[in-house]
Amino acid sequence: MWGYPEPIGRLVEQFMKLPSIGPKTATRLAFHVLSMSSEDVEGFAKALHDVKHNLTECAICCNITEKTPCSICADASRDDKVLCVVQDPKDVMAMERTHEFNGKYHVLHGAISPMEGVGPNDVRIRELVQRIGTNEEISEIIIATNPNVEGEATAMYISRLLKPFPVRVTRIAHGLPVGGDLEYADEVTLAKALEGRRQI
């Protein structure tokens, strides 16, 4: 590939499989690996192997974990009554960084997107409904899907599905970021900000 020795060419091709990595960045990364020590390269390879082979899904919340139940589901100090529904495992990490949420999670592993052929059965909605149906302690579901078309469609679908259950379904607020200016905000963001207004 591109006149490089075959091992470098193969490594460049592998890096290009990663999101937003083009040929130039992939080549730079491949040559960086070449300059790393053998121990660092072996550590990198082991980390890749472990991520693929040593992780599983939590039997309760569907988050990625080394053992099931995950540490959040097993934590007795967390509020069992409030469940935050997120699209991806990385969203759990984002919520945890705020140190504001002390409930538990449910990870959907995607969002409903008919354009991409992703329906309700392709994400973990069935598991969410089963979880709510078998756990009478849950009193509130916070839907924290992304503020885009797919996230909104998923939130609406879940809220309709949960109508028969005696739980309060809420949606995280969307709107202007802290430090943002009104003049630079798009119409949808401003509409969401007005929708989510609160008394001060």
N, C-alpha and C positions, 0 to 999 in steps of 0.2 A: 504494500500500500504506500503510495506516494514516494517510492524509492527508499523507504525506511527498512531496516531489517525486520523480518517477519514478526518476532515477538513484540516489537514496538508498534508495528502496524496493527496487530491484534488488540493490543492494549488501547490504542487510539480508538479503534472501532467499539470496544467495550465502553469506554468513557462516553462516546457519542450516543450511547443508548440512554444515558441519564438525561433528565429533563433540562432544557435550556443550555445544553453543552454542544457547541458547534465544533467543527474541525480544528479551529485554531486553539480553542480552550482545551480540547481533548489532547491535542499534541503537546501543549504546555504541561498538562497534568502528567502525561506519559513520561515526558522527559524529567519531570520533577521526581516521579517514582524511581527513575533510573539513578538519580542522585541521592536517594534515601539510603540509609544503612540497611543491611539485610534484616536486622532485628525489627526495624520499623516497618519494612515491607511485609514481613511475616506477621507482625501484629495487625497490620491493615487487612491482610488476607484473612486472618483468623476472625477479626471483627466482622467482616463481610459474611463469612461462613456462619458465625454464631447468630447473627441477625436473622439469617434465613432458616437455620435449623434448630435454634434453641428458644424460639419464641412461639407462643401459642395464644389463643384467644381466651379471655376470662369467660368462664361458663355463665357468669351472672351479667356482666355489663358489656361483653364483647370487645373490651379494650385489649391491646396487645400486652402480654405479660410473660414472665418466665415460668410462673406457676399459677394455677387457678385454685381459689379465687385470687384476684389481683390484690395488691396491697391496699388500694382504696376501698374495695368491697369488703376486705377483711378488717378494716379499721373500725372498731366499735365506737370510737369517739365522733364519727361522722354522722350527720343527720340522715336517717333512713327514710324520712318523710318526703324529702325533696330530691327529685331526679332531674338532672340536666342532660338533655339529649343533644349530642354533637355529631357532626358528620364524620370526622376522622380522629384517629388516636392523637395526632398532633394538636387537635383542638383541646383535648383534655389537658395537655401540657401547658397550653396557652392560658386556660382558665386557672390552672393550679398556680401559675406564676403571679396571678393577681392577689392570692392569699385572701380572697373575699368570699369564696364559695366553700361551704363546709358540708355540702350534701354528697350525693353519689351521682354516677354518670351512666349513660347508655350510649354506646358508640354505634352509629349506623353503618359505617364503612361506605359512605357515598351518599348521593342524593338522587331523587327521582329526576330523570332526564329523558323524556320520550325521544328527543332528537338523537340521543346517543344510544337509544335502545335499553335504557336502565329504568325498569319499572319497580313498583313497591316490593315485589318478591325478590329483587336483586340486592336489596339493602336489608339491614336487620330490624325491620319494622315489626315483623311477626314476633320476633323475640321480645321486643318492647311490649307489645300487647299482652303476650303471655306473662311477662314479668309483672305488669300492672294487675292483671287478672288474678294472680296467685299471691300478691303481696298487698294486704289491706292497709298496711301502714303508710303507703305512699299517698300523699295528699296533694302534692303539686308537681307538675311536669313543666320544666322550663325548656322551651325549644330554642336552642342556640345554633341553628343551622346558618350557613352563610347568607349574607344579604344580597343574593343574586336570584335570577329566575328559578334555578334549580332548588336553591335553599328555601325560597318562598313557597314553591310548589310542594316541597316535602313538608314544610311546616303546616301548610293548610291541610294537606292530606292527613297528617298525624292528628291534628286538632279535631278534624271531623271523625276520625276513627275512634278517638277517645271520648267522644260525647256521651256514650252510655255509661262510662265509668264515673264514680264519685270522686273525681280528681279535678283540681284547678289547673287549667292549661294556660301558661303564659309564654310570651315571646320576648327575647331580649330586645332592648331598645336599639334602634339604629339612628344615625343622624350625623351631625357635625362632629368631627374629631376635636379634642381639646387643642386650642391654639390655631384652629382653622378660621378662615375668613369667609363670610357669607358670599361675597362677590365671586369666589372661586368654586363654590359648591354647585353641583349639578342639581337639576330639578328633582330627581328621585331622592337624593340625599336630603334636600330641604323638605320635601314632602314627608319623609320618614321622621325627620327632626320635629316637625310640627305635630305629627301623629303621636310621637312619644313624649310630648311636652308634659311637664309636671309642675305642681304648685311649689313656690319658693317662699 
